[in-house]
Amino acid sequence: MYVAVKGGERAILNSYRLLAEARRGDPALAELSVAQIREQLRLAVDRVMNEGSVCDPDLAALALKQSRGDSLEAIFLLRAYRATLPRLGYTEPLDTAAMTLWRRVSATFKDLPGGQLLGPTFDYTQRLLDFSLEAAGEQPDAAPEAAVDSAAVARVVDLLNEEGLIEAERPRDGDPAPGDLTCEPLSFPAERALRLQNLARGDEGFLLAMGYSTQRGYAHSHPFAGEIRYGIAPVELVPEELGFPVCIGEIELTECQMINQFAGSKLEPPRFTRGYGLVFGHAERKAMAMALVDRALRAEELGERVESPAQMQEFVLSHSDALEAAGFVQHLKLPHYVDFQAELELVRQMRAEKVA
Amino acid sequence: MSALIAVAAEARAARIAPARESHYNFAYLDERSKRMIRRAILKAVAIPGYQVPFGSREMPLPYGWGTGGIQVTASIIGARDVLKVIDQGADDTVNAVNIRRFFQRTTGVATTERTAEATLVQTRHRIPETPLRAGQIIVYQVPVPEPLQRLEPREAETRRMHALAEYGLMHVKLYEDIARLGRISSTYDYPVMVNGRYLMAPSPIPKFDNPKMHMNPALQLFGAGREKRIYAVPPHTRVESLGFEDHPFERQKWSSACALCGSGESFLDEVVTDDRGGRMFVCSDTDYCTRRREAPA
């Protein structure tokens, strides 16, 4: 006997309760606080802030707690919250040369003004599981103070700039203010400012794979990690009623300047070009992948042939958003029985004709 | 404070029909976003079948689950509207329940399962069997607004094709279907021409529903959140399903009638009743089926 699928509402409410129970886990164990997540799972928090497009570690940590540690779900929560926030204004461009640095490395020069500063990095840890962390009560020794005088450590690209060896990135005369991807839909071809906005909130795994593909023969661009810097930068805003910039706080940032070979064209002499990555918090992998993809997407502008996926704007920019991708892939869970019924009838008909 | 607690207790007690949440604006979206979406809707109505790009917002439901339809509904719904939400023709499938609950929570408007009583119908994959009338609005959830996307994935190209009304690619695809399979193989999301000008994706409704769009007295709005497009078919507009003189558009037919209400004119779902090949066919439109069974014989 056919029983209609009734009681959907009660099933949904019950799923909420089961979810809450699963989130809490064993109630005999202490509950995680949002502050603990913010402090001890900071890199997860940073990823949620980046792809969630909100620089707020507390909200990102709350989202991670609510989502049981699922990054994409946490990003979703933050984005949906973000959509309800009023837009108060746009900040002045950040001056990353004025960052207070916690880490700064360049792969292109052995030494340079300001020096190399490893900072808190996994890079040279030997990846051995540290069983001492199993026991609670870790009290790390006080870390040494950074010896860098970070007051204005020139960016590596600026050092190259003096010789004219690398393209200067100055806004052209009459360069319009950049659009805002979160208010206006992207249209193609998209200008670089909008592309970078898209990449900054793009899925880290997707960008990593796209960037990786450029290193394996799909749009090779001879990259060098010119500089990676991580630290804090002041944020300034010009309130309308004041008319001059006011510092409204500081944010943690990771910046990557990728330097790429460029053989020159009929119009331009050989010089280095750039790919750029900038993200909230400490997210080097993302910043580097972003810089590789940014450079690949500049193919058309630099007169290179567009033949690989990483160079194709529509391919990259239309598929980079984790929310869009996760939503559409998972919508296959929704009922499709009407469409399936229509296909079923067609296949039956065609099979019947074949047999006849 | 005690008033707040009382409200919360009341909300808990009335879980099935929650009162409007006061933490969010009416219908969730802020008024500026709604205005932006309404402008896109007006443009869409003015150019039937044309896909208007709009600044789609992140909604608290996932992309691909109806965010476009939800944004359109949120922008036009008023306190006195009566809302019906269906998925696969049914009011009680979990996704329809969830979206209806979302609007109950954020607007507090009355909801109904009766097509005739609704002022606003949000739908996924079906058009109700009960004919719509003037003054009603039907909002379709659209996953892929671009009918040419499967033939040409580059949007810069498809926009150009629409601008030039250059739809040869689609006709060739339909012709190839006939040459290979003896028929046009699209059974849902079957392409239509709107007002003799724009090729349009009717959303994944079965082609059975396509003729209902033609000269419909209700306003038909289409929202695609992930793809950031809105389009419309104004009341009394021509909507023609593509076909050829010797291979015209054909509507699906069933050899059986609904096992519950006996209708021989509705779209039927096939229900598996046992593991020995037992099947029965019932109306996909649950409201239509219920009304027919309730009606005095």
Chai-1 contact restraints between the chains, C-beta under 6 A:
chainA,res_idxA,chainB,res_idxB,connection_type,confidence,min_distance_angstrom,max_distance_angstrom,comment,restraint_id
A,Y2,B,V271,contact,1.0,0.0,6.0,A-B,restraint_1
A,Y2,B,M280,contact,1.0,0.0,6.0,A-B,restraint_2
A,K6,B,D92,contact,1.0,0.0,6.0,A-B,restraint_3
A,G8,B,D92,contact,1.0,0.0,6.0,A-B,restraint_4
A,G8,B,V94,contact,1.0,0.0,6.0,A-B,restraint_5
A,G8,B,V97,contact,1.0,0.0,6.0,A-B,restraint_6
A,E9,B,V97,contact,1.0,0.0,6.0,A-B,restraint_7
A,R79,B,E58,contact,1.0,0.0,6.0,A-B,restraint_8
A,A80,B,E58,contact,1.0,0.0,6.0,A-B,restraint_9
A,A80,B,P60,contact,1.0,0.0,6.0,A-B,restraint_10
A,A83,B,R57,contact,1.0,0.0,6.0,A-B,restraint_11
A,A83,B,E58,contact,1.0,0.0,6.0,A-B,restraint_12
A,C183,B,G55,contact,1.0,0.0,6.0,A-B,restraint_13
A,E184,B,G55,contact,1.0,0.0,6.0,A-B,restraint_14
A,P185,B,P53,contact,1.0,0.0,6.0,A-B,restraint_15
A,P185,B,G55,contact,1.0,0.0,6.0,A-B,restraint_16
A,P185,B,K228,contact,1.0,0.0,6.0,A-B,restraint_17
A,F188,B,E155,contact,1.0,0.0,6.0,A-B,restraint_18
A,F188,B,A156,contact,1.0,0.0,6.0,A-B,restraint_19
A,E314,B,R154,contact,1.0,0.0,6.0,A-B,restraint_20
A,L323,B,Y63,contact,1.0,0.0,6.0,A-B,restraint_21
A,E324,B,Y63,contact,1.0,0.0,6.0,A-B,restraint_22
A,E324,B,R226,contact,1.0,0.0,6.0,A-B,restraint_23
A,G327,B,P62,contact,1.0,0.0,6.0,A-B,restraint_24
A,G327,B,Y63,contact,1.0,0.0,6.0,A-B,restraint_25
A,G327,B,G64,contact,1.0,0.0,6.0,A-B,restraint_26
A,F328,B,Y63,contact,1.0,0.0,6.0,A-B,restraint_27
A,F328,B,G64,contact,1.0,0.0,6.0,A-B,restraint_28
A,F328,B,R226,contact,1.0,0.0,6.0,A-B,restraint_29
A,H331,B,G64,contact,1.0,0.0,6.0,A-B,restraint_30
A,H331,B,W65,contact,1.0,0.0,6.0,A-B,restraint_31
A,L334,B,N95,contact,1.0,0.0,6.0,A-B,restraint_32
A,P335,B,Q88,contact,1.0,0.0,6.0,A-B,restraint_33
A,P335,B,T93,contact,1.0,0.0,6.0,A-B,restraint_34
A,Y337,B,Q88,contact,1.0,0.0,6.0,A-B,restraint_35
A,Y337,B,D269,contact,1.0,0.0,6.0,A-B,restraint_36
A,V338,B,Q88,contact,1.0,0.0,6.0,A-B,restraint_37
A,V338,B,H125,contact,1.0,0.0,6.0,A-B,restraint_38
A,V338,B,R126,contact,1.0,0.0,6.0,A-B,restraint_39
A,V338,B,P206,contact,1.0,0.0,6.0,A-B,restraint_40
A,V338,B,S284,contact,1.0,0.0,6.0,A-B,restraint_41
A,D339,B,Y188,contact,1.0,0.0,6.0,A-B,restraint_42
A,D339,B,P204,contact,1.0,0.0,6.0,A-B,restraint_43
A,Q341,B,D269,contact,1.0,0.0,6.0,A-B,restraint_44
A,Q341,B,E270,contact,1.0,0.0,6.0,A-B,restraint_45
A,A342,B,T187,contact,1.0,0.0,6.0,A-B,restraint_46
A,A342,B,Y188,contact,1.0,0.0,6.0,A-B,restraint_47
A,A342,B,P206,contact,1.0,0.0,6.0,A-B,restraint_48
A,E343,B,T187,contact,1.0,0.0,6.0,A-B,restraint_49
A,L346,B,T187,contact,1.0,0.0,6.0,A-B,restraint_50
